[in-house]
């Protein structure tokens, strides 16, 4: 259940950690955020940035039917 997310522009940000090659099969979702800055801050706080992995933050427009990659 998503709580306390307040988006004014209708966009949410998905935070993923993946391998250094960014292969789709290695994506692990770590959260949904209301701003890019908040997602990036949480990635740094939780040590998701390291030499063995990459962090990907994808914007997602809400109330739109589409495949999330």
Secondary structure, DSSP 8 states (H G I E B T S, - for coil): ---S---SSSEEEEEEEEETT--GGG-EEEEEESSHHHHHHHHHHTT--BTTEEEEEEEEETT------
